[in-house]
Amino acid sequence: MRELLNDLDRWRRQGKRVAIARVVDIEGSGPRAPGAAMAVSEDGQVTGSVSGGCVEGAVVEAALAALDSGERAVHSFGYSDDDAFAVGLPCGGTIHLYVERLDW
């Protein structure tokens, strides 16, 4: 989370809305450990990583949806999941991400 702080501070000063995605659980093998985080600004800028690139595109979409709806949600991506396979999650495990809009 610390690697996000400079970008989060800049976005806050710019008045941007931001969503945060955090790895909350892993089943089997996963690219990042629980606690890994990624932030997405309302204009699609990204900082941090939750999967080392495997599912980041899908996570950006989930984060932007959270900004629009204000809803919090857990999203899961696994090797057998069609979405995760399509975006290239090669680890063989499942990652669970908690995505929410950041309340400044």
Biopython code that builds the backbone (N, CA, C, O; Angstrom):
import numpy as np
from Bio.PDB.StructureBuilder import StructureBuilder

atoms = [
    (1, "MET", "N", (0.819, -1.187, 0.000)),
    (1, "MET", "CA", (0.000, 0.000, 0.000)),
    (1, "MET", "C", (0.872, 1.264, 0.000)),
    (1, "MET", "O", (0.473, 2.287, -0.556)),
    (2, "ARG", "N", (2.037, 1.202, 0.608)),
    (2, "ARG", "CA", (2.890, 2.394, 0.694)),
    (2, "ARG", "C", (3.321, 2.924, -0.666)),
    (2, "ARG", "O", (3.496, 4.130, -0.840)),
    (3, "GLU", "N", (3.494, 2.014, -1.640)),
    (3, "GLU", "CA", (3.928, 2.463, -2.959)),
    (3, "GLU", "C", (2.849, 3.289, -3.660)),
    (3, "GLU", "O", (3.127, 3.941, -4.667)),
    (4, "LEU", "N", (1.633, 3.266, -3.141)),
    (4, "LEU", "CA", (0.537, 4.029, -3.731)),
    (4, "LEU", "C", (0.439, 5.457, -3.191)),
    (4, "LEU", "O", (-0.204, 6.308, -3.806)),
    (5, "LEU", "N", (1.065, 5.720, -2.060)),
    (5, "LEU", "CA", (0.810, 6.964, -1.335)),
    (5, "LEU", "C", (1.094, 8.236, -2.132)),
    (5, "LEU", "O", (0.297, 9.173, -2.079)),
    (6, "ASN", "N", (2.191, 8.295, -2.860)),
    (6, "ASN", "CA", (2.498, 9.507, -3.615)),
    (6, "ASN", "C", (1.435, 9.796, -4.671)),
    (6, "ASN", "O", (0.986, 10.933, -4.814)),
    (7, "ASP", "N", (1.035, 8.757, -5.410)),
    (7, "ASP", "CA", (0.002, 8.958, -6.427)),
    (7, "ASP", "C", (-1.338, 9.293, -5.785)),
    (7, "ASP", "O", (-2.054, 10.168, -6.272)),
    (8, "LEU", "N", (-1.686, 8.608, -4.696)),
    (8, "LEU", "CA", (-2.947, 8.903, -4.015)),
    (8, "LEU", "C", (-2.979, 10.337, -3.517)),
    (8, "LEU", "O", (-4.003, 11.010, -3.634)),
    (9, "ASP", "N", (-1.881, 10.809, -2.967)),
    (9, "ASP", "CA", (-1.830, 12.182, -2.477)),
    (9, "ASP", "C", (-2.002, 13.175, -3.632)),
    (9, "ASP", "O", (-2.728, 14.162, -3.510)),
    (10, "ARG", "N", (-1.332, 12.906, -4.739)),
    (10, "ARG", "CA", (-1.456, 13.794, -5.911)),
    (10, "ARG", "C", (-2.895, 13.808, -6.428)),
    (10, "ARG", "O", (-3.437, 14.874, -6.720)),
    (11, "TRP", "N", (-3.514, 12.629, -6.543)),
    (11, "TRP", "CA", (-4.888, 12.562, -7.032)),
    (11, "TRP", "C", (-5.854, 13.261, -6.079)),
    (11, "TRP", "O", (-6.806, 13.909, -6.514)),
    (12, "ARG", "N", (-5.603, 13.126, -4.777)),
    (12, "ARG", "CA", (-6.454, 13.808, -3.788)),
    (12, "ARG", "C", (-6.372, 15.312, -3.970)),
    (12, "ARG", "O", (-7.389, 16.005, -3.973)),
    (13, "ARG", "N", (-5.138, 15.815, -4.124)),
    (13, "ARG", "CA", (-4.951, 17.255, -4.323)),
    (13, "ARG", "C", (-5.601, 17.736, -5.621)),
    (13, "ARG", "O", (-6.038, 18.883, -5.713)),
    (14, "GLN", "N", (-5.662, 16.859, -6.615)),
    (14, "GLN", "CA", (-6.287, 17.202, -7.898)),
    (14, "GLN", "C", (-7.805, 17.037, -7.868)),
    (14, "GLN", "O", (-8.479, 17.356, -8.847)),
    (15, "GLY", "N", (-8.342, 16.546, -6.766)),
    (15, "GLY", "CA", (-9.784, 16.374, -6.622)),
    (15, "GLY", "C", (-10.349, 15.185, -7.382)),
    (15, "GLY", "O", (-11.542, 15.157, -7.682)),
    (16, "LYS", "N", (-9.517, 14.211, -7.695)),
    (16, "LYS", "CA", (-9.974, 13.043, -8.457)),
    (16, "LYS", "C", (-10.622, 12.009, -7.545)),
    (16, "LYS", "O", (-10.233, 11.835, -6.390)),
    (17, "ARG", "N", (-11.614, 11.336, -8.095)),
    (17, "ARG", "CA", (-12.200, 10.187, -7.407)),
    (17, "ARG", "C", (-11.288, 8.993, -7.671)),
    (17, "ARG", "O", (-10.696, 8.883, -8.744)),
    (18, "VAL", "N", (-11.178, 8.097, -6.683)),
    (18, "VAL", "CA", (-10.245, 6.972, -6.764)),
    (18, "VAL", "C", (-10.898, 5.726, -6.170)),
    (18, "VAL", "O", (-11.636, 5.797, -5.188)),
    (19, "ALA", "N", (-10.607, 4.589, -6.792)),
    (19, "ALA", "CA", (-11.021, 3.294, -6.239)),
    (19, "ALA", "C", (-9.766, 2.497, -5.898)),
    (19, "ALA", "O", (-8.732, 2.621, -6.555)),
    (20, "ILE", "N", (-9.880, 1.683, -4.865)),
    (20, "ILE", "CA", (-8.783, 0.833, -4.406)),
    (20, "ILE", "C", (-9.201, -0.628, -4.552)),
    (20, "ILE", "O", (-10.326, -0.999, -4.216)),
    (21, "ALA", "N", (-8.293, -1.443, -5.052)),
    (21, "ALA", "CA", (-8.491, -2.899, -5.102)),
    (21, "ALA", "C", (-7.398, -3.527, -4.250)),
    (21, "ALA", "O", (-6.222, -3.193, -4.392)),
    (22, "ARG", "N", (-7.794, -4.445, -3.357)),
    (22, "ARG", "CA", (-6.819, -5.113, -2.489)),
    (22, "ARG", "C", (-6.990, -6.621, -2.584)),
    (22, "ARG", "O", (-8.108, -7.134, -2.628)),
    (23, "VAL", "N", (-5.871, -7.317, -2.613)),
    (23, "VAL", "CA", (-5.922, -8.777, -2.527)),
    (23, "VAL", "C", (-6.299, -9.122, -1.094)),
    (23, "VAL", "O", (-5.599, -8.751, -0.152)),
    (24, "VAL", "N", (-7.415, -9.839, -0.935)),
    (24, "VAL", "CA", (-7.855, -10.211, 0.411)),
    (24, "VAL", "C", (-7.691, -11.697, 0.693)),
    (24, "VAL", "O", (-7.695, -12.114, 1.851)),
    (25, "ASP", "N", (-7.547, -12.504, -0.366)),
    (25, "ASP", "CA", (-7.362, -13.934, -0.155)),
    (25, "ASP", "C", (-6.826, -14.561, -1.440)),
    (25, "ASP", "O", (-7.038, -14.048, -2.539)),
    (26, "ILE", "N", (-6.133, -15.674, -1.276)),
    (26, "ILE", "CA", (-5.614, -16.448, -2.404)),
    (26, "ILE", "C", (-5.913, -17.908, -2.125)),
    (26, "ILE", "O", (-5.727, -18.389, -1.006)),
    (27, "GLU", "N", (-6.373, -18.604, -3.137)),
    (27, "GLU", "CA", (-6.533, -20.057, -3.053)),
    (27, "GLU", "C", (-5.517, -20.658, -4.007)),
    (27, "GLU", "O", (-5.502, -20.327, -5.193)),
    (28, "GLY", "N", (-4.673, -21.532, -3.502)),
    (28, "GLY", "CA", (-3.624, -22.104, -4.330)),
    (28, "GLY", "C", (-2.519, -21.089, -4.550)),
    (28, "GLY", "O", (-2.165, -20.334, -3.645)),
    (29, "SER", "N", (-1.978, -21.077, -5.756)),
    (29, "SER", "CA", (-0.883, -20.178, -6.089)),
    (29, "SER", "C", (-1.430, -18.856, -6.619)),
    (29, "SER", "O", (-2.397, -18.833, -7.380)),
    (30, "GLY", "N", (-0.801, -17.759, -6.211)),
    (30, "GLY", "CA", (-1.222, -16.441, -6.683)),
    (30, "GLY", "C", (-0.022, -15.562, -6.931)),
    (30, "GLY", "O", (1.031, -15.752, -6.323)),
    (31, "PRO", "N", (-0.177, -14.592, -7.828)),
    (31, "PRO", "CA", (0.955, -13.736, -8.186)),
    (31, "PRO", "C", (1.339, -12.727, -7.111)),
    (31, "PRO", "O", (2.504, -12.338, -7.033)),
    (32, "ARG", "N", (0.390, -12.289, -6.277)),
    (32, "ARG", "CA", (0.668, -11.314, -5.218)),
    (32, "ARG", "C", (0.009, -11.780, -3.938)),
    (32, "ARG", "O", (-1.041, -12.422, -3.968)),
    (33, "ALA", "N", (0.619, -11.460, -2.825)),
    (33, "ALA", "CA", (0.111, -11.878, -1.519)),
    (33, "ALA", "C", (-1.042, -10.987, -1.064)),
    (33, "ALA", "O", (-1.188, -9.862, -1.541)),
    (34, "PRO", "N", (-1.866, -11.497, -0.132)),
    (34, "PRO", "CA", (-2.894, -10.645, 0.459)),
    (34, "PRO", "C", (-2.268, -9.353, 0.996)),
    (34, "PRO", "O", (-1.184, -9.356, 1.581)),
    (35, "GLY", "N", (-2.981, -8.270, 0.778)),
    (35, "GLY", "CA", (-2.483, -6.956, 1.151)),
    (35, "GLY", "C", (-1.989, -6.164, -0.045)),
    (35, "GLY", "O", (-1.937, -4.935, 0.012)),
    (36, "ALA", "N", (-1.626, -6.840, -1.129)),
    (36, "ALA", "CA", (-1.202, -6.118, -2.329)),
    (36, "ALA", "C", (-2.358, -5.237, -2.791)),
    (36, "ALA", "O", (-3.521, -5.633, -2.709)),
    (37, "ALA", "N", (-2.037, -4.055, -3.270)),
    (37, "ALA", "CA", (-3.091, -3.104, -3.614)),
    (37, "ALA", "C", (-2.795, -2.387, -4.928)),
    (37, "ALA", "O", (-1.654, -2.283, -5.377)),
    (38, "MET", "N", (-3.877, -1.901, -5.515)),
    (38, "MET", "CA", (-3.814, -1.128, -6.741)),
    (38, "MET", "C", (-4.872, -0.035, -6.633)),
    (38, "MET", "O", (-5.972, -0.276, -6.136)),
    (39, "ALA", "N", (-4.542, 1.152, -7.095)),
    (39, "ALA", "CA", (-5.498, 2.254, -7.097)),
    (39, "ALA", "C", (-5.734, 2.691, -8.535)),
    (39, "ALA", "O", (-4.831, 2.654, -9.371)),
    (40, "VAL", "N", (-6.967, 3.104, -8.802)),
    (40, "VAL", "CA", (-7.359, 3.550, -10.140)),
    (40, "VAL", "C", (-8.079, 4.881, -9.987)),
    (40, "VAL", "O", (-9.046, 4.991, -9.233)),
    (41, "SER", "N", (-7.599, 5.895, -10.710)),
    (41, "SER", "CA", (-8.262, 7.196, -10.673)),
    (41, "SER", "C", (-9.416, 7.207, -11.665)),
    (41, "SER", "O", (-9.507, 6.341, -12.535)),
    (42, "GLU", "N", (-10.289, 8.184, -11.528)),
    (42, "GLU", "CA", (-11.472, 8.262, -12.377)),
    (42, "GLU", "C", (-11.131, 8.399, -13.853)),
    (42, "GLU", "O", (-11.958, 8.075, -14.706)),
    (43, "ASP", "N", (-9.928, 8.872, -14.170)),
    (43, "ASP", "CA", (-9.537, 8.995, -15.580)),
    (43, "ASP", "C", (-8.686, 7.806, -16.043)),
    (43, "ASP", "O", (-8.045, 7.865, -17.092)),
    (44, "GLY", "N", (-8.687, 6.728, -15.251)),
    (44, "GLY", "CA", (-8.051, 5.486, -15.664)),
    (44, "GLY", "C", (-6.578, 5.363, -15.370)),
    (44, "GLY", "O", (-5.949, 4.404, -15.815)),
    (45, "GLN", "N", (-5.994, 6.310, -14.626)),
    (45, "GLN", "CA", (-4.599, 6.159, -14.222)),
    (45, "GLN", "C", (-4.514, 5.074, -13.154)),
    (45, "GLN", "O", (-5.415, 4.928, -12.329)),
    (46, "VAL", "N", (-3.413, 4.314, -13.180)),
    (46, "VAL", "CA", (-3.258, 3.169, -12.284)),
    (46, "VAL", "C", (-1.928, 3.272, -11.549)),
    (46, "VAL", "O", (-0.915, 3.680, -12.117)),
    (47, "THR", "N", (-1.954, 2.896, -10.285)),
    (47, "THR", "CA", (-0.732, 2.760, -9.503)),
    (47, "THR", "C", (-0.844, 1.484, -8.683)),
    (47, "THR", "O", (-1.930, 1.138, -8.218)),
    (48, "GLY", "N", (0.257, 0.792, -8.504)),
    (48, "GLY", "CA", (0.268, -0.462, -7.759)),
    (48, "GLY", "C", (-0.109, -1.635, -8.637)),
    (48, "GLY", "O", (-0.331, -1.487, -9.839)),
    (49, "SER", "N", (-0.181, -2.815, -8.014)),
    (49, "SER", "CA", (-0.481, -4.031, -8.746)),
    (49, "SER", "C", (-1.083, -5.070, -7.814)),
    (49, "SER", "O", (-0.663, -5.204, -6.665)),
    (50, "VAL", "N", (-2.069, -5.801, -8.314)),
    (50, "VAL", "CA", (-2.667, -6.878, -7.533)),
    (50, "VAL", "C", (-2.363, -8.249, -8.129)),
    (50, "VAL", "O", (-2.621, -9.275, -7.499)),
    (51, "SER", "N", (-1.814, -8.266, -9.346)),
    (51, "SER", "CA", (-1.564, -9.569, -9.961)),
    (51, "SER", "C", (-0.323, -9.592, -10.833)),
    (51, "SER", "O", (-0.130, -10.541, -11.593)),
    (52, "GLY", "N", (0.511, -8.593, -10.747)),
    (52, "GLY", "CA", (1.695, -8.570, -11.587)),
    (52, "GLY", "C", (1.368, -8.423, -13.059)),
    (52, "GLY", "O", (2.202, -8.734, -13.909)),
    (53, "GLY", "N", (0.157, -7.950, -13.379)),
    (53, "GLY", "CA", (-0.228, -7.702, -14.757)),
    (53, "GLY", "C", (-1.253, -8.665, -15.316)),
    (53, "GLY", "O", (-1.850, -8.389, -16.357)),
    (54, "CYS", "N", (-1.474, -9.787, -14.652)),
    (54, "CYS", "CA", (-2.360, -10.832, -15.200)),
    (54, "CYS", "C", (-3.802, -10.374, -15.372)),
    (54, "CYS", "O", (-4.394, -10.583, -16.430)),
    (55, "VAL", "N", (-4.367, -9.759, -14.356)),
    (55, "VAL", "CA", (-5.781, -9.385, -14.408)),
    (55, "VAL", "C", (-6.004, -7.886, -14.208)),
    (55, "VAL", "O", (-7.131, -7.454, -13.966)),
    (56, "GLU", "N", (-4.952, -7.104, -14.305)),
    (56, "GLU", "CA", (-5.078, -5.681, -14.036)),
    (56, "GLU", "C", (-6.144, -4.995, -14.901)),
    (56, "GLU", "O", (-6.864, -4.126, -14.410)),
    (57, "GLY", "N", (-6.252, -5.365, -16.158)),
    (57, "GLY", "CA", (-7.258, -4.751, -17.031)),
    (57, "GLY", "C", (-8.668, -4.963, -16.509)),
    (57, "GLY", "O", (-9.478, -4.036, -16.501)),
    (58, "ALA", "N", (-8.961, -6.178, -16.074)),
    (58, "ALA", "CA", (-10.276, -6.477, -15.518)),
    (58, "ALA", "C", (-10.485, -5.744, -14.196)),
    (58, "ALA", "O", (-11.604, -5.344, -13.877)),
    (59, "VAL", "N", (-9.412, -5.568, -13.430)),
    (59, "VAL", "CA", (-9.519, -4.871, -12.149)),
    (59, "VAL", "C", (-9.773, -3.383, -12.383)),
    (59, "VAL", "O", (-10.529, -2.763, -11.634)),
    (60, "VAL", "N", (-9.155, -2.806, -13.406)),
    (60, "VAL", "CA", (-9.432, -1.403, -13.747)),
    (60, "VAL", "C", (-10.912, -1.238, -14.056)),
    (60, "VAL", "O", (-11.535, -0.284, -13.592)),
    (61, "GLU", "N", (-11.479, -2.149, -14.828)),
    (61, "GLU", "CA", (-12.909, -2.084, -15.146)),
    (61, "GLU", "C", (-13.754, -2.169, -13.874)),
    (61, "GLU", "O", (-14.717, -1.418, -13.719)),
    (62, "ALA", "N", (-13.400, -3.072, -12.971)),
    (62, "ALA", "CA", (-14.143, -3.212, -11.713)),
    (62, "ALA", "C", (-14.015, -1.954, -10.861)),
    (62, "ALA", "O", (-14.982, -1.532, -10.228)),
    (63, "ALA", "N", (-12.831, -1.355, -10.842)),
    (63, "ALA", "CA", (-12.609, -0.134, -10.057)),
    (63, "ALA", "C", (-13.412, 1.030, -10.624)),
    (63, "ALA", "O", (-14.016, 1.788, -9.865)),
    (64, "LEU", "N", (-13.427, 1.181, -11.937)),
    (64, "LEU", "CA", (-14.199, 2.260, -12.554)),
    (64, "LEU", "C", (-15.693, 2.059, -12.316)),
    (64, "LEU", "O", (-16.426, 3.028, -12.119)),
    (65, "ALA", "N", (-16.145, 0.809, -12.332)),
    (65, "ALA", "CA", (-17.547, 0.523, -12.021)),
    (65, "ALA", "C", (-17.860, 0.891, -10.572)),
    (65, "ALA", "O", (-18.936, 1.418, -10.289)),
    (66, "ALA", "N", (-16.929, 0.619, -9.651)),
    (66, "ALA", "CA", (-17.121, 0.986, -8.246)),
    (66, "ALA", "C", (-17.203, 2.504, -8.090)),
    (66, "ALA", "O", (-17.966, 3.006, -7.264)),
    (67, "LEU", "N", (-16.417, 3.232, -8.883)),
    (67, "LEU", "CA", (-16.491, 4.696, -8.828)),
    (67, "LEU", "C", (-17.855, 5.185, -9.277)),
    (67, "LEU", "O", (-18.413, 6.111, -8.687)),
    (68, "ASP", "N", (-18.396, 4.567, -10.320)),
    (68, "ASP", "CA", (-19.700, 4.981, -10.833)),
    (68, "ASP", "C", (-20.839, 4.617, -9.897)),
    (68, "ASP", "O", (-21.755, 5.414, -9.690)),
    (69, "SER", "N", (-20.788, 3.417, -9.330)),
    (69, "SER", "CA", (-21.907, 2.927, -8.525)),
    (69, "SER", "C", (-21.774, 3.224, -7.039)),
    (69, "SER", "O", (-22.774, 3.324, -6.328)),
    (70, "GLY", "N", (-20.533, 3.366, -6.570)),
    (70, "GLY", "CA", (-20.298, 3.514, -5.139)),
    (70, "GLY", "C", (-20.382, 2.190, -4.392)),
    (70, "GLY", "O", (-20.240, 2.161, -3.170)),
    (71, "GLU", "N", (-20.609, 1.104, -5.103)),
    (71, "GLU", "CA", (-20.750, -0.218, -4.492)),
    (71, "GLU", "C", (-19.394, -0.847, -4.219)),
    (71, "GLU", "O", (-18.461, -0.712, -5.012)),
    (72, "ARG", "N", (-19.297, -1.531, -3.097)),
    (72, "ARG", "CA", (-18.114, -2.329, -2.754)),
    (72, "ARG", "C", (-18.392, -3.757, -3.176)),
    (72, "ARG", "O", (-19.532, -4.218, -3.124)),
    (73, "ALA", "N", (-17.348, -4.457, -3.594)),
    (73, "ALA", "CA", (-17.565, -5.838, -4.033)),
    (73, "ALA", "C", (-16.277, -6.637, -3.940)),
    (73, "ALA", "O", (-15.177, -6.086, -3.990)),
    (74, "VAL", "N", (-16.436, -7.944, -3.803)),
    (74, "VAL", "CA", (-15.321, -8.872, -3.899)),
    (74, "VAL", "C", (-15.371, -9.487, -5.290)),
    (74, "VAL", "O", (-16.408, -9.997, -5.715)),
    (75, "HIS", "N", (-14.251, -9.437, -5.994)),
    (75, "HIS", "CA", (-14.122, -10.018, -7.327)),
    (75, "HIS", "C", (-13.098, -11.145, -7.237)),
    (75, "HIS", "O", (-12.054, -10.999, -6.602)),
    (76, "SER", "N", (-13.405, -12.260, -7.874)),
    (76, "SER", "CA", (-12.508, -13.418, -7.842)),
    (76, "SER", "C", (-12.062, -13.757, -9.252)),
    (76, "SER", "O", (-12.853, -13.742, -10.195)),
    (77, "PHE", "N", (-10.770, -14.064, -9.374)),
    (77, "PHE", "CA", (-10.194, -14.468, -10.645)),
    (77, "PHE", "C", (-9.388, -15.733, -10.409)),
    (77, "PHE", "O", (-8.502, -15.771, -9.555)),
    (78, "GLY", "N", (-9.707, -16.768, -11.178)),
    (78, "GLY", "CA", (-8.995, -18.022, -11.051)),
    (78, "GLY", "C", (-8.660, -18.592, -12.398)),
    (78, "GLY", "O", (-9.211, -18.186, -13.421)),
    (79, "TYR", "N", (-7.760, -19.529, -12.389)),
    (79, "TYR", "CA", (-7.295, -20.117, -13.641)),
    (79, "TYR", "C", (-8.429, -20.753, -14.426)),
    (79, "TYR", "O", (-8.423, -20.717, -15.656)),
    (80, "SER", "N", (-9.407, -21.337, -13.733)),
    (80, "SER", "CA", (-10.513, -21.976, -14.437)),
    (80, "SER", "C", (-11.614, -20.980, -14.793)),
    (80, "SER", "O", (-12.526, -21.315, -15.548)),
    (81, "ASP", "N", (-11.540, -19.780, -14.266)),
    (81, "ASP", "CA", (-12.513, -18.741, -14.562)),
    (81, "ASP", "C", (-12.249, -18.212, -15.969)),
    (81, "ASP", "O", (-11.119, -17.838, -16.283)),
    (82, "ASP", "N", (-13.272, -18.175, -16.818)),
    (82, "ASP", "CA", (-13.099, -17.734, -18.199)),
    (82, "ASP", "C", (-12.490, -16.341, -18.286)),
    (82, "ASP", "O", (-11.628, -16.095, -19.129)),
    (83, "ASP", "N", (-12.933, -15.417, -17.412)),
    (83, "ASP", "CA", (-12.382, -14.064, -17.442)),
    (83, "ASP", "C", (-10.907, -14.058, -17.101)),
    (83, "ASP", "O", (-10.116, -13.400, -17.778)),
    (84, "ALA", "N", (-10.530, -14.773, -16.073)),
    (84, "ALA", "CA", (-9.127, -14.802, -15.666)),
    (84, "ALA", "C", (-8.278, -15.473, -16.735)),
    (84, "ALA", "O", (-7.173, -15.017, -17.028)),
    (85, "PHE", "N", (-8.785, -16.550, -17.318)),
    (85, "PHE", "CA", (-8.035, -17.230, -18.373)),
    (85, "PHE", "C", (-7.850, -16.300, -19.566)),
    (85, "PHE", "O", (-6.776, -16.258, -20.166)),
    (86, "ALA", "N", (-8.895, -15.558, -19.905)),
    (86, "ALA", "CA", (-8.824, -14.656, -21.057)),
    (86, "ALA", "C", (-7.786, -13.563, -20.856)),
    (86, "ALA", "O", (-7.136, -13.141, -21.812)),
    (87, "VAL", "N", (-7.625, -13.102, -19.625)),
    (87, "VAL", "CA", (-6.645, -12.048, -19.377)),
    (87, "VAL", "C", (-5.297, -12.602, -18.963)),
    (87, "VAL", "O", (-4.354, -11.836, -18.764)),
    (88, "GLY", "N", (-5.183, -13.917, -18.829)),
    (88, "GLY", "CA", (-3.875, -14.536, -18.661)),
    (88, "GLY", "C", (-3.403, -14.815, -17.256)),
    (88, "GLY", "O", (-2.209, -14.683, -16.986)),
    (89, "LEU", "N", (-4.292, -15.198, -16.336)),
    (89, "LEU", "CA", (-3.852, -15.558, -14.991)),
    (89, "LEU", "C", (-3.272, -16.968, -15.047)),
    (89, "LEU", "O", (-4.028, -17.939, -15.026)),
    (90, "PRO", "N", (-1.956, -17.102, -15.117)),
    (90, "PRO", "CA", (-1.327, -18.385, -15.347)),
    (90, "PRO", "C", (-0.968, -19.148, -14.072)),
    (90, "PRO", "O", (-0.402, -20.237, -14.157)),
    (91, "CYS", "N", (-1.275, -18.615, -12.914)),
    (91, "CYS", "CA", (-0.750, -19.153, -11.664)),
    (91, "CYS", "C", (-1.353, -20.485, -11.263)),
    (91, "CYS", "O", (-0.721, -21.267, -10.553)),
    (92, "GLY", "N", (-2.566, -20.745, -11.711)),
    (92, "GLY", "CA", (-3.229, -21.970, -11.315)),
    (92, "GLY", "C", (-4.064, -21.803, -10.063)),
    (92, "GLY", "O", (-4.735, -22.752, -9.658)),
    (93, "GLY", "N", (-4.053, -20.649, -9.436)),
    (93, "GLY", "CA", (-4.828, -20.402, -8.229)),
    (93, "GLY", "C", (-5.951, -19.420, -8.495)),
    (93, "GLY", "O", (-6.258, -19.088, -9.640)),
    (94, "THR", "N", (-6.551, -18.969, -7.419)),
    (94, "THR", "CA", (-7.623, -17.975, -7.483)),
    (94, "THR", "C", (-7.266, -16.827, -6.555)),
    (94, "THR", "O", (-6.846, -17.046, -5.419)),
    (95, "ILE", "N", (-7.433, -15.602, -7.040)),
    (95, "ILE", "CA", (-7.225, -14.430, -6.181)),
    (95, "ILE", "C", (-8.572, -13.753, -5.956)),
    (95, "ILE", "O", (-9.410, -13.681, -6.855)),
    (96, "HIS", "N", (-8.759, -13.263, -4.741)),
    (96, "HIS", "CA", (-9.986, -12.568, -4.365)),
    (96, "HIS", "C", (-9.599, -11.123, -4.041)),
    (96, "HIS", "O", (-8.715, -10.869, -3.223)),
    (97, "LEU", "N", (-10.273, -10.196, -4.694)),
    (97, "LEU", "CA", (-9.969, -8.776, -4.541)),
    (97, "LEU", "C", (-11.176, -8.038, -3.983)),
    (97, "LEU", "O", (-12.306, -8.263, -4.416)),
    (98, "TYR", "N", (-10.933, -7.162, -3.027)),
    (98, "TYR", "CA", (-11.966, -6.283, -2.496)),
    (98, "TYR", "C", (-11.778, -4.942, -3.180)),
    (98, "TYR", "O", (-10.705, -4.344, -3.100)),
    (99, "VAL", "N", (-12.814, -4.471, -3.850)),
    (99, "VAL", "CA", (-12.743, -3.223, -4.613)),
    (99, "VAL", "C", (-13.744, -2.236, -4.030)),
    (99, "VAL", "O", (-14.916, -2.563, -3.844)),
    (100, "GLU", "N", (-13.272, -1.026, -3.745)),
    (100, "GLU", "CA", (-14.151, 0.000, -3.189)),
    (100, "GLU", "C", (-13.684, 1.385, -3.594)),
    (100, "GLU", "O", (-12.512, 1.606, -3.898)),
    (101, "ARG", "N", (-14.633, 2.309, -3.589)),
    (101, "ARG", "CA", (-14.300, 3.710, -3.829)),
    (101, "ARG", "C", (-13.625, 4.256, -2.578)),
    (101, "ARG", "O", (-14.064, 3.988, -1.460)),
    (102, "LEU", "N", (-12.563, 5.018, -2.770)),
    (102, "LEU", "CA", (-11.857, 5.617, -1.647)),
    (102, "LEU", "C", (-12.606, 6.855, -1.205)),
    (102, "LEU", "O", (-12.942, 7.717, -2.016)),
    (103, "ASP", "N", (-12.862, 6.935, 0.082)),
    (103, "ASP", "CA", (-13.538, 8.099, 0.658)),
    (103, "ASP", "C", (-12.462, 8.993, 1.261)),
    (103, "ASP", "O", (-11.901, 8.679, 2.310)),
    (104, "TRP", "N", (-12.179, 10.100, 0.598)),
    (104, "TRP", "CA", (-11.106, 11.002, 1.067)),
    (104, "TRP", "C", (-11.448, 11.490, 2.465)),
    (104, "TRP", "O", (-10.687, 12.258, 3.054)),
]
sb = StructureBuilder()
sb.init_structure("model")
sb.init_model(0)
sb.init_chain("A")
sb.init_seg("    ")
for serial, (resi, resn, name, xyz) in enumerate(atoms, 1):
    if name == "N":
        sb.init_residue(resn, " ", resi, " ")
    sb.init_atom(name, np.array(xyz, "f"), 0.0, 1.0, " ", f" {name:<3s}", serial, name[0])
structure = sb.get_structure()
